[in-house]
Amino acid sequence: MAEVNEATLSQLFQSDSGPPMPMVSERTRVVNEAGSVLLDKFSGSFVNAVLQAEKSAEKLLKIIVGNLSSYRDEATYQGQQVYLYKRAQILIGDIWACFDGQGLGEFHDINSITVFADYRVPQVLLYYGALTYSDSLRSLLDSRKTMNSGDEMEVELRGCTIHACEPGSSI
């Protein structure tokens, strides 16, 4: 992983339908970083990172974002630093689910992980009336323009998604 190149990564993830893997340079950088970090800090195995967390999802989250820059899903919203950590929380949730909450997937604080604030969850929340969109957000979405990561509306939507999914919340 630490030394895989773009050509090899593209070949490994080649689609059967033909289109090349998007963002291959960025993905190669991320795989190289993960490989280097695993070799340097975790004896080459992510299992060691999980074990270091001592069955704590929060500790594992800190280990992941503290060591892998591609998992630091952070933004500035109205002058405040916001920590979303979608990919890191998905990774932890996947480990928990794959191991059925047992063994490597046993986390005594798994409920500390929030909903994964992506683009699909707000669509579902909107459909069920748990979220409403402002006219300006609706107009932007209807125009099919892409929101950039870190844009104020993107961060606000992701934050509201997390809030709406917290037990006992109301928006």
N, C-alpha and C positions, 0 to 999 in steps of 0.2 A: 504494500500500500504506500509506503513512504517514498517509493521510487517509481511508481507506475507513471507512464507517460500518456499523453492525450490519445495517441493512436491505439494503444493497448486498451485504455478505458473505453474508447469508442467501440472497439471491437467486442469487448466484454458485454456491453450494454446495447449492442446493435439490435434494432427493431426488425422483426420479421416482415413488417410492412414497408420497410424502406427508408423512412425519414431518419436523418441522422439525429443523434442525441443532442438536444439543445444545451447551450451553455457549457460545452465540453471543457473549455479552459478553466472556468470557475469550479466545475465539479472535480477536475483533476487536482486543482489547488487544495480543495477541501479534503479529498482522499489522501493526498500527500501529507497534509497537516495531521490528519487523524492517525495515519500510519506512524509518523514521526513521534507524535505525542504518546501513542501506545507503546512504542519501543522505548522511548526515553523515560517515561514515568510509570508505566504499568506492566513492565516486563513483556511487552508485546501482546497483551491480552486485555480486552475490555472487561472480562470476568474479574480481573483484579481491581478495576475501578468500582465495579458493583460490590465486591467484597469489602473494599475500603469504606464504602458508605454505611456499613453495619446495619443493613436492613432499613435504612432511612431514605425515603424518596427525596426529601429535602436536601440531605447530604449529597446524594447522587446528583441532584440538580446542580448544586454548587460545584461539585467535581467536574461535571460536564462543561458548564459555562465558564468555569475558571481555567480550563485547559484547552478548550476547543473554540476558537474565535467564531467559527461558522455557526455555533449554537447560541451566540450572544445576541438574541433578538431583543434589541433595546432601541428606544427612540426618545426624542424630546417632544413633549406635548405641552404647549403653552408654558414653556420655561421649566417644566418638571421632567426629570428623567423617569422613563417608564420601562419596566422590565416585563416582557411578554413571554419569552422563552418557549415558544410554540414547539419547535423541533426537539428541544431537550425534554419537554414534558411528554411529547409523543413517544420518544425513545423509552422513557421510564414506563409509560403506560403500556407500551408494547411488551416490554420485558415482563411486567406484572401479568399481562394477559397471556403471554406465551407460556409462562410457568404456572398459570392458574393461581397466582398469589402464593406459591410455595417455593421452597429452595431459593434459587437466585432471584425469583420474582416476589419474594416475601418482603413487603415494606410495611412497617407498623404505622406509618403516616401517609399511606397512599392517598388518603382524602385531602392532603394538602396540595395535591396537584390540581390545577384548574382545568377548565375546558380548553381545548386547543383552538385558539382564536385564529381560524383560517377564513377563507372566503365562503365556504359552504354553510357553516353554522349560522351566520347571520341571515342567510337566505331562508333557512328553516325557521328561525325565530321570527322573521318577518311574515312568513306564510301563516304561522300560528298566532300572530298578533302579539308576540312577546317583545318585539321591537317595532318601532316606526322610524321611517327615514325622513329627514328634513327634505324640503323641496330642492335645496341645492345638491344634496347627496343623490336624491332620486334622479335629478337631471344629469348629473355626472355619470351615474350608472346606466341610464337610458342611452347616453351618447356612446356607450361602449368604450370610452377612454379608459386606459389602464391607470389605476392609482399606483403611484410609486411607493415602495416601502418607506415608511417614515413620514409620508404626507399626513398633514393634520387630520383630514377626514378618515384616512386609513387607520391611523392609531386610535382615533375616537371610536370608530366602528368596532375595532378589535377589543378595546377596553369595555365598551358597552356590551359586547357579546359575552365577555367573561362575567361581567356583573350580572347580566340577565340569567346566566346559568348557575349562579351561586344560590344555594338553598336559602329560601326566605327573602330573596331580593325582589324588587319591583322597579320597573323602568317606566 
